[in-house]
Every structure is written in structure tokens, then in C-alpha cells.
Amino acid sequence: MPPTTAFSSSSNADLQQRSRRHVWHPCTQSIRLEAVPPLPIARGEGVWLIDQEGRRYMDATSSWWVNLFGHAHPAINAALKDQLDSLSHVMLAGCTHAPAVELAQRLSALTGGTLGHCFYASDGASAVEIALKMSFHFWRNAGRGDKRCFVALKHGYHGETLGALHVTDVPVFRDAYAPLLANAHLVASPDARNAAAGESAADVASRAAAELEALLAEQHDTIAAVIVEPLVQCATGMAMHDPEYLRRVRALCDRHGVHLIADEIAVGCGRTGSFFACEQAGIWPDFLCLSKGISGGYLPLALVMARDAIHDAFIDDDAARSFLHSHSYTGNALACRAALATLDLFEAEDALRRNRGRAQRLLQRLSGGLEGRAVDHLRQRGMITAFDVREPGARFAERFHLAARAQGLLMRPIGNTVYLMPPYAIGDGEIDLLVDGTLATLDAVLATNPKKEGARDVALA
Ligand SMILES: *Cc1c(COP(=O)(O)O)cnc(C)c1O
């Protein structure tokens, strides 16, 4: 047991009330805080989150997809305590440190050296901003300053700062700010759920790639890069596609002289079954963004990996031809150390192999349990499993979230999509609890389904 904190004496209700008074919660409609008070979490332990009064909730969303090996993992905790006693942070301009160097080196090795350089930032959205800027700037340095447009996929999500939002196509995050945003080209999503009768997922991928092909053929002179979420478009509701799409996009980008940016912020770090999602298509992008899981879900850390040839195009006496972007906490030593400890765990816990067994058990139990229930498109890619509820009714995500709490689960459906993305620390018994709790929640929610589609659905990503 970790030592109790100085805060643990306050009750759930007290903390909830003070939170409502002073904390502006992310991705939350404040008006719903009364009906859906935030869970006051005091501790984490493996896949469990424990509230101020000792109630336990399984973290079935890995805390917004960041946690990999469970909360309070002894190995990551020990690495951080050790790092804390030597160096927490130093600026990465004019200085360097072992955790930042070693992490860049190890990640590069995981790409077989293809992506040789690593640029650090703090949040996922900042990594996307960096990749967009680097791509444009590369072409500018090459005398191709007209290449300043980006291509993104319909229903894609790349973060919510203005640059990242301009390549994001999720209305609830984007619409209010549309007047502030540059226009990106949007092309068809290869979402396998779009398959017509008799069409395979690979057919859908080819169809979507043909649309991109037409755009690039016509406008490649003004296009810097295509940005994709490889294999799973998570934020739109776990839309999955065939790896064939990535092979097509890679070939099209090569043919037309356009960069490929792989946003692996959610799908990287083993979530889809391989360490990088791109590996399943046998391709490498020109830029690869990581964040979320890379620090094990402990600390904000993001990074952009780039090919050496791209890095080298910025080596110049002229400051305007150099990449002078920076964030204050770039390459934070504690965060990099947490990431190194996380990489160690992939080996020590044989995570990718053992996750195959976990995913299989989860899917088997869930598909059996869902038989006869009104759901569609049960799908899985690695440790991401999802299904769509046929008649969700009003405020489905919110009602499901609340009903799941009563089952001891922390879950947040996206629209009518229920997804399970637990930390890799999940054991067999816990998988069964998760599946049983999900089914019980679904039944409870559908039994009280308000038939009238009155209130607009609340955004619960
Ligand atoms: C979460 C996410 C981001 C943004 O990361 P933040 O750390 O929330 O800024 C970008 N792209 C994808 C695919 C994501 O899932």
C-alpha cells in the first residue's frame, strides 16, 4: 500500500463539489457535472482506480488510452524515484541528458533505423503540430514552398490545438472553431464498416485509396503531407481498417512526392498488437507521432520521429532553414525515464505476445455474451475491442458511463460505440469481470432506454 496522501481525508462529495467550483474539466459539458459528478480518484493499482472512499473501478479505457502496464507499476515507480533524485528537468536546447538520448536511440532501433531522429514535445497535439510544420518546412527548404496543404481522413482525430484541429474531422471538437481553421483536404475513411454487400475490408481500403489517388494526382504540387491514424481511427469511435490502406497510401505518397505522417499517438506502443501500428502494413512513414502510452501513462510526453534525410535537410547556416520550434518541457527527463522503463516492460513482461492471449480471451467472451443482443460490428485490433449499439437512445454514452460505474467499471462510450481498451496489466479474472460488467451495463442501459431522442447527445469521448 502506498502511503496515504494528505488529501485522502476529504470525502467524495466534498472533492466533487470543490472540483466543480474550481476545476474546468476537459471534454466535459459543465452543465452535466451535477448529473455526472467526476469520480474522485485517490489511488491507482494495476487496472484499478480507487476512490476517496475505497470503491474500486476498473480502468477499462486506460485513462484515455495512456496507461499501458497498469497504475503504480513497481518498475516504473522505481525508475522515476531514481530519476527524481538525479535530474527532473533541464532544457534540451544547449543541453542533453541520458534519458532523452537513450529513448531516441531505442525508438529509432525499433524502426530498424528508418526513423533516425526524434523531436520531443509534451502532448499529442503538439507532436502533430510539429510534424505538420516540419513537413511544410522541409518542402520550403527544397524550394517547394507551394506545398503547404495537408490531406486528412474523414472522421480522423489529431488533437485540438488549432493546427491539429485543422486536420481533425470530428464535428463536436471542430465545428465551433471552424472559422479559425485553415482548410485541409478530407478524403474517404477506409473504415471497414463501410463495406457494401460482398465487399471485404481490403476492398473498402482500395476504394478509399482511389479517392486519395485522384486528389494527389491533381494537386500534389500544393500538398505537403497526408496524415493518418494507422489501423484504428480511435476518437471517432474505434473505426478500424485493413492494413492494405496504409500500403496504398505509402505508395501514392512516394509516387507523388508527398510526405506520410503516421499519427500513432493512440495506436502506437503495442495497442494494435505490434509496437507500431505501421508494422502490420510493412511500411514506414516519413514522420511518426507518439504520445499517450509512451510514458506508460505516467507523464506528458510526445515525440515526432523523422527520417534522417528529412532531419538533414534542415542543417543550414540560415536560421530560417532550421527547425527552431520548441516547448519548455521538451524532452523532460522524468517523462523520458518513465518511457525507458515502459520500453523495458515490453520485454520483461513479453507484452506483445501475452496481449494476444488477453485479446483473444476478451473477444471470445464478449462475442459469446453479445449473441442475441442488439449490437453490430463487433471488432478488434490488438488490445482495442469495440461494438456499436443499434438503438442507443438519447444520451447513450452518458447513461452507459453512469451504469458502468455501478458495475465497478470506468467506461466512456463514443456515440453509440462501446469500446474496451484496458491496460495490458489485465489478468484473466479481470477480463471476465470486464466482459460480464460490460454486458450487465448494456442490459441495464437498454432496459431504461428513453425512446424519445430528445436531448442532444453529450460529448463523452
Ligand atoms: C489523443 C490523440 C491526439 C492528441 O493528443 P493529446 O495528448 O490529447 O493532445 C492526437 N492524435 C490522436 C490519434 C489521438 O488519439
PDBQT file of the ligand as one rigid body, heavy atoms in Angstrom, charges set to zero:
ROOT
HETATM    1  C1  LIG A 501      -5.199  11.788 -28.238  1.00  0.00    +0.000 C 
HETATM    2  C2  LIG A 501      -4.780  11.952 -29.648  1.00  0.00    +0.000 A 
HETATM    3  C3  LIG A 501      -4.121  13.122 -30.076  1.00  0.00    +0.000 A 
HETATM    4  C4  LIG A 501      -3.899  14.304 -29.183  1.00  0.00    +0.000 C 
HETATM    5  O1  LIG A 501      -3.098  14.020 -28.071  1.00  0.00    +0.000 OA
HETATM    6  P1  LIG A 501      -3.215  14.979 -26.782  1.00  0.00    +0.000 P 
HETATM    7  O2  LIG A 501      -2.146  14.493 -25.872  1.00  0.00    +0.000 OA
HETATM    8  O3  LIG A 501      -4.601  14.745 -26.236  1.00  0.00    +0.000 OA
HETATM    9  O4  LIG A 501      -3.020  16.361 -27.252  1.00  0.00    +0.000 OA
HETATM   10  C5  LIG A 501      -3.719  13.179 -31.386  1.00  0.00    +0.000 A 
HETATM   11  N1  LIG A 501      -3.928  12.165 -32.240  1.00  0.00    +0.000 NA
HETATM   12  C6  LIG A 501      -4.553  11.034 -31.857  1.00  0.00    +0.000 A 
HETATM   13  C7  LIG A 501      -4.722   9.938 -32.849  1.00  0.00    +0.000 C 
HETATM   14  C8  LIG A 501      -5.027  10.902 -30.562  1.00  0.00    +0.000 A 
HETATM   15  O5  LIG A 501      -5.711   9.807 -30.194  1.00  0.00    +0.000 OA
ENDROOT
TORSDOF 0
